[in-house]
Amino acid sequence: MSSGELLSVVPLELKFPFQVNRQICCFIQASNQTDNHVAFKVKTTNPKKYCVRPNTGIILPRSSCEINVTMQAQREAPIDMQCKDKFLLQSIVTSPDTNPKDITPEMFTKEQGHVEECKLKVVYIAPPQSSSDADGSEEGSQKYRMVDNSTEAQSLISKLTEEKASAIQRSNKLQQELELLKRESKKGGISLVIAILIGLLGIVLGYFIKTTNAT
């Protein structure tokens, strides 16, 4: 804040959330600290780039005025987001009967009396996050979740495949043992009850293999 004899001005830095191809507004609050009528005028080092409303006016005693500064849409961002543009707010005591239309540049010369000056600089800042950016972030998180689900499914399939291969291997081994027991049974080396039990075991294993294949 600048607190002069005539006007109190805030802010001293005009902060524009810079975005390409978009007009951006900033506001200056000028407050008359005297019991006199104060005329003001706003100048800038880059008049084609900015629109100031009002750029001249009269502030009543102990009153305030809001000045709208609009930066025209820019086609490209400046290097390192640095800006050298500056503003100058001049003020001078005027008579109560002065009309805003009567304000001229000549009124703000030293020959006409004490002219108070307040210098303001322009600062570019990063724009706030928009709703579209938030949607994009959410979409990205959804994509990550899809990748995670896919990886989990592949892991489950791999595990089931290994279990299936292991079951088939055990089945083949039992089949071989069953054939060996059958041959020994024919030779009279094993009882009929044991042969029946081995046969039932083969049926159960066959059912398990079919179930695994269906999975």
Legacy VTK file of the C-alpha trace (Angstrom):
# vtk DataFile Version 3.0
C-alpha trace
ASCII
DATASET POLYDATA
POINTS 215 float
0.000 0.000 0.000
1.140 3.536 -0.790
-0.064 6.173 1.622
0.655 9.635 0.238
-0.579 13.009 1.387
-3.547 12.849 -1.005
-4.304 9.250 -1.923
-3.832 5.839 -0.375
-3.311 3.300 -3.191
-3.527 -0.496 -3.064
-2.017 -2.665 -4.393
1.379 -1.440 -5.499
1.798 -4.559 -7.656
-0.811 -5.317 -10.298
-0.865 -9.110 -10.293
-2.281 -10.665 -13.454
-2.892 -14.470 -13.582
-1.466 -14.682 -17.102
-3.199 -16.846 -19.691
-2.565 -16.809 -23.439
-5.357 -15.393 -25.637
-7.437 -14.172 -22.697
-8.200 -10.718 -21.286
-7.260 -10.380 -17.619
-8.489 -7.776 -15.118
-6.904 -6.238 -12.063
-8.179 -3.537 -9.717
-6.651 -0.498 -8.037
-8.249 1.016 -4.947
-7.524 4.751 -4.540
-8.743 6.394 -1.317
-8.848 10.152 -0.716
-7.308 10.856 2.708
-8.057 14.578 2.687
-11.013 16.906 3.100
-10.440 18.204 -0.430
-11.548 17.052 -3.858
-8.715 15.150 -5.552
-8.360 14.672 -9.306
-6.363 11.709 -10.597
-4.936 10.404 -13.840
-3.514 6.951 -14.677
-0.643 6.502 -17.134
1.159 3.379 -18.351
4.371 2.612 -20.226
2.409 0.325 -22.581
-0.920 2.030 -23.416
-1.784 -0.293 -26.337
-1.644 -3.323 -24.065
-3.962 -2.082 -21.303
-7.394 -0.546 -20.942
-7.949 1.579 -17.792
-11.435 2.539 -16.620
-11.642 5.241 -15.431
-8.245 6.585 -16.398
-9.158 10.006 -14.998
-11.605 11.128 -12.343
-12.318 13.033 -9.161
-12.446 11.438 -5.731
-14.590 13.167 -3.126
-13.212 13.907 0.363
-12.699 10.767 2.478
-14.022 8.614 -0.372
-12.591 5.861 -2.561
-12.528 4.977 -6.227
-11.982 1.573 -7.849
-9.957 1.585 -11.061
-10.262 -1.369 -13.434
-7.114 -2.286 -15.372
-7.649 -4.799 -18.191
-4.747 -6.418 -20.011
-5.610 -7.252 -23.597
-5.331 -10.878 -24.756
-1.723 -11.823 -25.495
-0.752 -14.320 -28.186
2.203 -15.753 -26.303
3.621 -15.855 -22.806
6.650 -13.664 -22.028
10.017 -15.226 -21.343
10.324 -16.340 -17.702
6.900 -14.748 -17.026
8.597 -11.392 -16.444
6.950 -8.062 -17.254
8.536 -4.598 -17.390
5.280 -2.658 -17.772
4.591 0.059 -15.196
1.741 2.362 -14.198
1.785 5.859 -12.760
-1.144 7.253 -10.783
-0.960 11.046 -10.485
-3.179 13.078 -8.167
-3.714 16.739 -7.395
-6.055 18.816 -5.261
-8.822 20.423 -7.293
-11.769 22.742 -6.606
-15.159 21.274 -5.617
-16.769 22.591 -8.786
-14.342 20.767 -11.094
-16.097 18.357 -13.453
-14.399 15.047 -14.454
-14.736 16.149 -18.081
-12.641 19.201 -17.274
-9.594 17.117 -16.353
-6.695 17.669 -18.745
-3.060 16.467 -18.829
-1.913 20.007 -18.148
-3.494 19.859 -14.675
-0.851 17.332 -13.594
2.199 19.467 -14.285
4.314 20.892 -11.511
3.474 24.381 -12.676
-0.135 23.832 -11.616
0.768 22.874 -8.066
1.835 19.890 -6.014
1.409 16.657 -8.005
1.533 13.411 -6.065
2.731 10.343 -7.932
2.396 6.643 -7.138
4.274 4.099 -9.218
2.832 0.624 -9.759
4.483 -2.362 -11.402
2.989 -5.347 -13.219
3.573 -8.918 -12.052
2.489 -12.085 -13.850
1.437 -15.010 -11.682
0.457 -18.588 -12.480
-3.309 -18.892 -13.133
-5.484 -20.838 -10.663
-6.351 -24.428 -11.500
-9.442 -24.602 -13.698
-12.254 -27.153 -13.516
-11.055 -28.712 -16.783
-7.637 -29.321 -15.197
-9.315 -31.007 -12.259
-11.319 -33.194 -14.626
-8.151 -34.124 -16.455
-6.490 -35.122 -13.193
-9.443 -37.285 -12.258
-9.387 -38.907 -15.673
-5.702 -39.628 -15.256
-6.270 -41.280 -11.864
-8.999 -43.431 -13.402
-6.575 -44.581 -16.075
-4.055 -45.551 -13.401
-6.714 -47.551 -11.594
-7.523 -49.387 -14.848
-3.877 -50.322 -15.253
-3.766 -51.589 -11.663
-6.878 -53.753 -12.201
-5.434 -55.209 -15.384
-2.190 -56.110 -13.622
-4.103 -57.813 -10.799
-6.120 -59.897 -13.286
-2.971 -61.002 -15.114
-1.423 -62.064 -11.803
-4.511 -64.124 -10.933
-4.530 -65.814 -14.347
-0.829 -66.626 -14.003
-1.433 -68.162 -10.558
-4.339 -70.294 -11.818
-2.256 -71.448 -14.783
0.539 -72.580 -12.465
-1.931 -74.425 -10.218
-3.464 -76.119 -13.253
-0.035 -77.251 -14.520
0.850 -78.562 -11.064
-2.461 -80.501 -10.835
-1.903 -82.037 -14.259
1.604 -83.048 -13.249
0.322 -84.691 -10.048
-2.415 -86.419 -12.026
0.047 -87.842 -14.535
2.205 -89.114 -11.700
-0.784 -90.789 -10.010
-1.878 -92.314 -13.314
1.551 -93.819 -13.715
1.433 -95.204 -10.159
-2.090 -96.534 -10.811
-0.928 -98.379 -13.918
1.951 -99.810 -11.970
-0.378 -100.986 -9.184
-2.739 -102.540 -11.716
0.082 -104.537 -13.210
1.176 -105.662 -9.774
-2.440 -106.537 -8.923
-2.620 -108.843 -11.882
0.443 -110.554 -10.535
-1.377 -111.036 -7.191
0.730 -108.554 -5.276
-2.184 -106.327 -4.098
-5.688 -106.921 -2.794
-8.912 -106.089 -4.682
-9.946 -103.459 -2.081
-6.814 -101.406 -2.577
-7.294 -101.503 -6.352
-10.845 -100.175 -5.964
-9.634 -97.331 -3.729
-6.983 -96.386 -6.256
-9.624 -96.349 -8.977
-11.844 -94.005 -6.944
-8.850 -91.749 -6.361
-8.344 -91.542 -10.124
-12.016 -90.525 -10.616
-11.703 -87.728 -8.026
-8.544 -86.403 -9.649
-10.181 -86.446 -13.057
-13.076 -84.384 -11.735
-10.642 -81.891 -10.183
-8.790 -81.455 -13.495
-12.038 -80.804 -15.366
-13.002 -78.185 -12.788
-9.644 -76.480 -13.108
-9.935 -76.408 -16.915
-13.376 -74.820 -16.663
-11.954 -72.102 -14.439
LINES 1 216
215 0 1 2 3 4 5 6 7 8 9 10 11 12 13 14 15 16 17 18 19 20 21 22 23 24 25 26 27 28 29 30 31 32 33 34 35 36 37 38 39 40 41 42 43 44 45 46 47 48 49 50 51 52 53 54 55 56 57 58 59 60 61 62 63 64 65 66 67 68 69 70 71 72 73 74 75 76 77 78 79 80 81 82 83 84 85 86 87 88 89 90 91 92 93 94 95 96 97 98 99 100 101 102 103 104 105 106 107 108 109 110 111 112 113 114 115 116 117 118 119 120 121 122 123 124 125 126 127 128 129 130 131 132 133 134 135 136 137 138 139 140 141 142 143 144 145 146 147 148 149 150 151 152 153 154 155 156 157 158 159 160 161 162 163 164 165 166 167 168 169 170 171 172 173 174 175 176 177 178 179 180 181 182 183 184 185 186 187 188 189 190 191 192 193 194 195 196 197 198 199 200 201 202 203 204 205 206 207 208 209 210 211 212 213 214
